[in-house]
Amino acid sequence: MIDTLPEDIINLILNFLESSRRELNKSKLSFFKMDINYILSLRKINKFFKGYIEKQQNTWEKIVRNNYNGTYNNFYNLSVPILNSRSNEIDDLCLKNTPLNIFRWLFDNNLYLSVKNIQKLIIKNRIDVLKLGFHYDEFLKTLFNRFYLCSSNDILSLSQNISPISTALQYNRLEIIKLLLESSSHGNPYLEQIDTIFNESIKYIKIGILNYLVVNHYDKLKEQINRKFLTIILRFDNIEDTLFYIIINNKAKVTRDTIKSIISKNYIDLFKYCYKKYNFYKCKNNSDLLLKCVETYSFVIFDYLMSEEGVYINPDEFSSVFLSKRKHNTLFLNMILDKYLYLIINGSNIISVAIKNKVNNERIEQLIMYGYKYDEKDIINVLNDKNFKLAKTMINLYPNIP
């Protein structure tokens, strides 16, 4: 059995497999081009080989790149293809649920991760491996290599960029972004990317990352947050808590356009807070806010505004906007019919709108009694809906039918 042989002999046998070695070393394993996964597979032979392989250190010849001039400690024509080969072999481990101790073994054997490997680890959310790598200088040189950073003005396409923080953003790896940004406050190249990361978190709708940046990096982003505030409101859904935090802590200016954007997202509590805090209720004419409610179906905010003292909108203006909509919210429509019918001018097509939106008979009959107009086409539509009770009422009250 091979495991009964002295380790010197086993070293010679395995070193012999490394065809590029001119001198065979029997005191330790020593590889340059050896397939990493093949050596790891020997662990499966038996307990002896498992222990024998896992105790190895500095087994592969170290290839170190000088980040200043791009040279290597070995001949360039050998180092580059060998590094590429090692990276491809390690990729297989990065894409699997490889135990942490195997990555420690890689580092201890001079097998350092390429930026491509790091990208795969981020995709797989292996923050444990990244934290382990912080104990190895060569790993840190790769992770914080400015060569892999995108420009400050454009992070490029996230699907094409190999920057570790770009990958973390694309796959919404908040904890990894925290690790990269918080690992050092001095000379950390990722902190120089904070504006770009913020913009991309908005572009790709990463709410968790946006929240983290707003809360923890406001000093670096205050101008950006204020400038992009409307975009944040409109681009994200269900972020009322985030907006409350920004507004309550005075991290962005609240303008009339801000209020309209809040209406468009139907953030009821936030609207009420801003409406009072920033004295919009003192404005003599808030019809633009009411029309924004109509435009975005924000009927609760509309009702709130109409209950405020001094709020007014011209019925002609309201009718023109409200009745011109192709689609209507049934709850909004019923509220107008029940509470604010005086905003609908006579001579309008409100009965046609009510029929189209399946408003109940009682409300439509009330509109007829109030003198709102309808025509034969409306009666035909009601008959097509087999609503014979309403059709009978409409026919009996139709002024042009003898």
PLY file of the C-alpha trace (Angstrom):
ply
format ascii 1.0
element vertex 402
property float x
property float y
property float z
element edge 401
property int vertex1
property int vertex2
end_header
0.00 0.00 0.00
1.29 3.43 -0.90
0.40 4.87 2.51
2.96 2.52 4.07
5.76 4.18 2.14
7.90 6.87 3.74
6.69 10.40 3.04
9.94 11.14 1.18
9.00 8.51 -1.37
5.43 9.78 -1.66
6.80 13.28 -2.18
9.02 12.00 -4.98
6.14 10.14 -6.63
3.81 13.16 -6.60
6.55 15.59 -7.58
7.32 13.33 -10.52
3.80 14.06 -11.79
4.81 17.71 -12.12
6.34 17.40 -15.57
7.77 20.90 -15.54
10.04 20.13 -12.58
13.63 19.48 -13.57
14.71 18.60 -10.05
12.67 16.31 -7.87
12.36 17.28 -4.24
11.82 14.50 -1.78
11.69 16.64 1.34
8.37 18.30 0.39
5.80 18.60 -2.32
6.71 21.30 -4.80
4.47 22.20 -7.73
4.25 24.85 -10.40
1.63 23.67 -12.92
-0.01 20.82 -10.99
-3.80 20.64 -11.17
-5.12 21.87 -7.84
-8.30 19.84 -7.89
-6.39 16.66 -8.67
-4.23 17.07 -5.57
-7.31 17.82 -3.48
-9.00 14.70 -4.85
-6.23 12.55 -3.31
-7.75 13.35 0.09
-10.56 10.97 -0.76
-8.28 7.92 -1.01
-8.15 7.27 2.72
-7.50 8.94 6.06
-3.75 8.90 5.56
-3.92 10.83 2.31
-6.49 13.20 3.75
-4.13 14.13 6.55
-1.08 14.08 4.28
-2.59 16.54 1.75
-4.22 18.84 4.29
-1.01 19.40 6.24
0.89 20.63 3.19
1.99 24.28 3.06
3.76 26.42 0.44
3.36 23.55 -2.01
2.89 25.61 -5.18
5.55 28.01 -6.28
4.48 31.54 -5.45
3.73 33.79 -8.40
3.51 37.39 -7.33
2.53 40.23 -9.61
4.07 43.66 -9.13
1.07 45.99 -9.22
3.23 48.95 -10.13
4.87 47.67 -13.31
2.88 44.53 -14.09
5.87 42.19 -13.90
6.07 38.84 -12.11
8.66 37.16 -9.96
8.83 34.39 -12.62
9.27 34.54 -16.38
6.25 36.35 -17.79
5.60 33.85 -20.57
5.15 31.12 -17.95
3.53 33.05 -15.12
0.50 34.43 -16.96
-0.83 31.15 -18.39
-0.12 29.37 -15.10
-2.00 32.02 -13.15
-4.92 31.74 -15.58
-4.93 27.98 -15.20
-4.87 28.23 -11.40
-7.72 30.74 -11.52
-9.86 28.43 -13.65
-9.24 25.51 -11.30
-10.06 27.58 -8.23
-13.24 28.81 -9.97
-14.62 25.29 -9.62
-14.13 25.50 -5.87
-15.65 28.97 -5.65
-18.82 27.85 -7.38
-19.31 24.87 -5.07
-20.14 24.83 -1.39
-16.46 24.34 -0.64
-15.59 24.27 3.10
-13.72 27.25 4.48
-10.75 25.13 5.52
-10.08 24.28 1.86
-9.74 27.96 1.03
-7.37 28.33 3.98
-5.38 25.43 2.51
-5.26 27.23 -0.85
-3.92 30.40 0.73
-1.37 28.47 2.79
-0.14 26.80 -0.37
0.47 30.04 -2.28
-2.68 29.64 -4.37
-4.12 33.12 -4.35
-7.51 34.06 -5.70
-7.84 36.08 -8.89
-10.38 38.88 -9.19
-12.48 36.44 -11.24
-12.43 33.99 -8.32
-13.42 36.77 -5.92
-16.28 37.67 -8.22
-17.58 34.10 -8.04
-17.33 34.12 -4.23
-19.37 37.31 -4.09
-22.02 35.81 -6.37
-22.19 32.83 -4.01
-22.26 35.21 -1.02
-19.17 33.63 0.55
-18.35 36.47 2.91
-16.66 33.94 5.19
-13.98 33.31 2.55
-13.52 37.02 1.94
-13.01 37.62 5.67
-10.48 34.79 5.75
-8.63 36.35 2.84
-8.11 39.54 4.85
-5.35 37.66 6.71
-3.32 37.19 3.52
-1.44 40.04 1.85
-1.71 38.73 -1.70
-5.48 38.40 -1.38
-5.77 41.98 -0.13
-3.61 43.25 -2.98
-6.05 41.74 -5.45
-9.21 42.73 -3.62
-8.14 46.36 -3.24
-6.34 46.69 -6.57
-7.35 50.02 -8.13
-6.94 48.50 -11.58
-10.23 46.66 -11.12
-12.18 49.70 -10.02
-14.53 51.41 -12.41
-14.21 55.11 -13.10
-15.73 57.56 -10.65
-18.22 58.71 -13.27
-19.43 55.43 -14.68
-19.58 51.97 -13.17
-20.16 50.60 -16.69
-22.48 47.70 -17.26
-22.75 45.69 -14.06
-22.93 42.51 -16.10
-19.51 43.27 -17.64
-17.66 44.98 -14.78
-15.33 42.78 -12.71
-14.91 45.21 -9.82
-15.71 43.28 -6.61
-17.98 46.03 -5.34
-19.81 46.15 -8.69
-20.50 42.44 -8.41
-21.66 42.86 -4.82
-24.03 45.60 -5.95
-25.38 43.60 -8.87
-26.16 40.60 -6.65
-27.38 42.74 -3.75
-24.68 41.52 -1.33
-25.11 44.19 1.31
-22.88 42.57 3.94
-20.05 42.28 1.43
-20.43 45.93 0.46
-20.22 46.81 4.15
-17.05 44.71 4.44
-15.42 46.44 1.48
-16.33 49.94 2.59
-15.71 49.54 6.31
-12.52 47.45 6.21
-10.43 50.61 6.24
-11.06 54.34 6.34
-7.54 55.20 5.12
-6.52 54.52 1.55
-9.59 52.39 0.83
-10.22 52.76 -2.93
-13.84 51.69 -2.56
-14.63 54.76 -0.48
-13.65 56.81 -3.50
-16.43 54.99 -5.38
-19.15 55.90 -2.88
-20.93 58.32 -5.27
-20.99 55.76 -8.04
-22.19 53.00 -5.73
-24.98 55.27 -4.51
-26.07 56.12 -8.07
-26.02 52.47 -9.11
-28.04 51.40 -6.07
-30.74 53.75 -7.37
-30.38 52.69 -10.99
-30.64 48.99 -10.16
-33.20 49.49 -7.34
-31.18 48.01 -4.45
-33.13 49.31 -1.47
-31.06 47.61 1.24
-27.83 49.06 -0.15
-29.45 52.48 -0.57
-30.61 52.46 3.05
-27.15 51.50 4.26
-25.45 54.25 2.27
-27.91 56.93 3.37
-27.58 56.05 7.04
-23.86 55.26 7.24
-22.24 57.43 4.57
-24.38 60.55 4.55
-21.42 62.91 5.01
-19.95 61.75 1.71
-23.32 61.65 -0.07
-25.34 64.61 1.22
-25.22 66.53 -2.04
-26.06 63.42 -4.03
-28.96 62.48 -1.77
-30.50 65.92 -2.07
-29.99 66.03 -5.84
-31.38 62.51 -6.38
-34.20 62.67 -3.84
-37.02 62.88 -6.37
-35.51 60.01 -8.34
-35.32 57.91 -5.18
-38.99 58.56 -4.42
-40.17 57.69 -7.91
-37.86 54.78 -8.72
-38.44 52.65 -5.62
-41.64 51.13 -4.28
-42.58 50.74 -0.62
-39.78 52.89 0.81
-41.87 55.20 2.97
-39.75 54.35 6.03
-36.56 55.31 4.20
-38.07 58.59 3.02
-39.30 59.35 6.53
-35.76 58.86 7.81
-34.32 61.19 5.17
-36.91 63.90 5.73
-37.11 63.78 9.52
-33.32 63.99 9.74
-33.22 66.88 7.26
-31.08 64.96 4.79
-32.95 66.34 1.77
-34.96 69.43 0.90
-38.71 69.03 0.60
-40.14 71.03 -2.29
-43.51 71.11 -3.97
-42.24 68.63 -6.52
-41.26 66.38 -3.61
-44.82 66.54 -2.30
-46.21 65.66 -5.72
-43.85 62.69 -5.97
-44.99 61.49 -2.55
-48.58 61.72 -3.75
-47.74 59.73 -6.88
-46.43 56.88 -4.69
-49.45 57.18 -2.38
-47.38 57.52 0.80
-50.26 58.74 2.94
-48.57 59.21 6.32
-45.50 60.79 4.78
-47.66 63.21 2.81
-49.57 64.31 5.89
-46.32 64.85 7.80
-44.72 66.95 5.03
-47.92 68.84 4.27
-48.04 70.15 7.82
-44.34 70.40 8.65
-43.44 72.38 5.56
-46.57 74.57 5.68
-48.05 73.54 2.36
-51.44 73.83 4.00
-50.94 77.61 4.10
-50.83 77.80 0.32
-53.94 79.49 -1.08
-54.12 77.21 -4.09
-53.39 73.51 -3.78
-55.34 72.45 -6.84
-52.14 71.09 -8.39
-51.87 68.64 -5.49
-55.48 67.59 -5.94
-54.95 67.01 -9.65
-51.85 64.95 -8.90
-54.08 62.80 -6.66
-56.48 62.34 -9.57
-53.65 61.51 -11.94
-52.21 58.84 -9.61
-55.45 57.49 -8.07
-54.41 58.67 -4.58
-57.96 59.02 -3.32
-57.12 58.90 0.41
-54.78 61.88 0.07
-57.37 63.62 -2.11
-59.98 63.15 0.60
-57.53 64.43 3.22
-56.78 67.56 1.20
-60.45 68.26 0.54
-61.11 68.13 4.27
-58.54 70.86 4.90
-59.83 74.38 5.37
-59.52 76.65 2.35
-58.71 73.92 -0.17
-60.47 74.52 -3.46
-60.36 73.35 -7.04
-62.38 74.68 -9.94
-65.08 72.15 -11.00
-64.39 72.75 -14.69
-60.70 72.00 -14.16
-61.41 68.94 -12.01
-64.05 67.54 -14.40
-61.78 67.97 -17.39
-58.94 66.01 -15.77
-60.99 63.42 -13.89
-63.31 62.46 -16.75
-60.57 62.38 -19.37
-58.82 59.44 -17.70
-58.97 56.20 -19.64
-59.10 54.13 -16.46
-60.68 54.89 -13.14
-60.16 53.54 -9.67
-63.58 52.31 -8.52
-63.06 53.44 -4.93
-61.96 56.88 -6.07
-64.90 57.16 -8.46
-67.42 56.11 -5.80
-65.93 58.62 -3.35
-66.36 61.45 -5.88
-69.96 60.42 -6.53
-70.77 60.18 -2.81
-68.89 63.18 -1.38
-67.70 65.50 -4.12
-70.28 65.34 -6.88
-70.33 69.15 -6.94
-66.93 68.95 -8.63
-68.49 67.24 -11.66
-70.07 69.78 -13.98
-73.43 69.21 -15.61
-73.22 68.27 -19.23
-70.27 65.97 -18.58
-70.13 62.27 -19.43
-70.06 61.12 -15.78
-72.92 58.65 -16.34
-71.03 57.02 -19.21
-67.97 56.76 -16.97
-70.07 55.29 -14.15
-71.62 52.66 -16.45
-68.24 51.69 -17.91
-66.79 51.21 -14.41
-69.74 49.13 -13.12
-70.91 51.66 -10.56
-74.00 50.33 -8.75
-77.53 51.22 -9.85
-78.29 53.49 -6.89
-75.43 55.84 -7.66
-76.21 55.97 -11.39
-79.91 56.58 -10.71
-78.91 59.41 -8.40
-76.86 60.98 -11.20
-79.91 60.74 -13.49
-82.09 62.40 -10.86
-79.55 65.22 -10.52
-79.89 65.90 -14.23
-76.60 64.54 -15.58
-76.88 63.66 -19.25
-76.79 60.30 -20.99
-77.69 59.02 -24.45
-78.91 55.99 -26.35
-75.41 54.51 -26.43
-75.35 54.48 -22.62
-78.69 52.66 -22.54
-77.42 50.10 -25.05
-74.31 49.48 -22.92
-76.50 48.87 -19.88
-78.66 46.43 -21.86
-75.54 44.63 -23.08
-74.60 44.19 -19.41
-78.07 42.68 -18.88
-78.79 45.30 -16.24
-82.46 45.51 -17.18
-83.55 47.29 -14.01
-81.25 50.24 -14.65
-82.06 50.18 -18.37
-85.77 50.49 -17.61
-85.13 53.50 -15.37
-82.96 55.15 -18.00
-85.49 54.53 -20.78
-88.37 55.87 -18.71
-86.49 59.03 -17.84
-84.82 59.57 -21.18
-86.21 62.92 -22.43
-86.13 62.16 -26.16
-88.11 58.89 -25.99
-91.86 59.48 -26.50
0 1
1 2
2 3
3 4
4 5
5 6
6 7
7 8
8 9
9 10
10 11
11 12
12 13
13 14
14 15
15 16
16 17
17 18
18 19
19 20
20 21
21 22
22 23
23 24
24 25
25 26
26 27
27 28
28 29
29 30
30 31
31 32
32 33
33 34
34 35
35 36
36 37
37 38
38 39
39 40
40 41
41 42
42 43
43 44
44 45
45 46
46 47
47 48
48 49
49 50
50 51
51 52
52 53
53 54
54 55
55 56
56 57
57 58
58 59
59 60
60 61
61 62
62 63
63 64
64 65
65 66
66 67
67 68
68 69
69 70
70 71
71 72
72 73
73 74
74 75
75 76
76 77
77 78
78 79
79 80
80 81
81 82
82 83
83 84
84 85
85 86
86 87
87 88
88 89
89 90
90 91
91 92
92 93
93 94
94 95
95 96
96 97
97 98
98 99
99 100
100 101
101 102
102 103
103 104
104 105
105 106
106 107
107 108
108 109
109 110
110 111
111 112
112 113
113 114
114 115
115 116
116 117
117 118
118 119
119 120
120 121
121 122
122 123
123 124
124 125
125 126
126 127
127 128
128 129
129 130
130 131
131 132
132 133
133 134
134 135
135 136
136 137
137 138
138 139
139 140
140 141
141 142
142 143
143 144
144 145
145 146
146 147
147 148
148 149
149 150
150 151
151 152
152 153
153 154
154 155
155 156
156 157
157 158
158 159
159 160
160 161
161 162
162 163
163 164
164 165
165 166
166 167
167 168
168 169
169 170
170 171
171 172
172 173
173 174
174 175
175 176
176 177
177 178
178 179
179 180
180 181
181 182
182 183
183 184
184 185
185 186
186 187
187 188
188 189
189 190
190 191
191 192
192 193
193 194
194 195
195 196
196 197
197 198
198 199
199 200
200 201
201 202
202 203
203 204
204 205
205 206
206 207
207 208
208 209
209 210
210 211
211 212
212 213
213 214
214 215
215 216
216 217
217 218
218 219
219 220
220 221
221 222
222 223
223 224
224 225
225 226
226 227
227 228
228 229
229 230
230 231
231 232
232 233
233 234
234 235
235 236
236 237
237 238
238 239
239 240
240 241
241 242
242 243
243 244
244 245
245 246
246 247
247 248
248 249
249 250
250 251
251 252
252 253
253 254
254 255
255 256
256 257
257 258
258 259
259 260
260 261
261 262
262 263
263 264
264 265
265 266
266 267
267 268
268 269
269 270
270 271
271 272
272 273
273 274
274 275
275 276
276 277
277 278
278 279
279 280
280 281
281 282
282 283
283 284
284 285
285 286
286 287
287 288
288 289
289 290
290 291
291 292
292 293
293 294
294 295
295 296
296 297
297 298
298 299
299 300
300 301
301 302
302 303
303 304
304 305
305 306
306 307
307 308
308 309
309 310
310 311
311 312
312 313
313 314
314 315
315 316
316 317
317 318
318 319
319 320
320 321
321 322
322 323
323 324
324 325
325 326
326 327
327 328
328 329
329 330
330 331
331 332
332 333
333 334
334 335
335 336
336 337
337 338
338 339
339 340
340 341
341 342
342 343
343 344
344 345
345 346
346 347
347 348
348 349
349 350
350 351
351 352
352 353
353 354
354 355
355 356
356 357
357 358
358 359
359 360
360 361
361 362
362 363
363 364
364 365
365 366
366 367
367 368
368 369
369 370
370 371
371 372
372 373
373 374
374 375
375 376
376 377
377 378
378 379
379 380
380 381
381 382
382 383
383 384
384 385
385 386
386 387
387 388
388 389
389 390
390 391
391 392
392 393
393 394
394 395
395 396
396 397
397 398
398 399
399 400
400 401
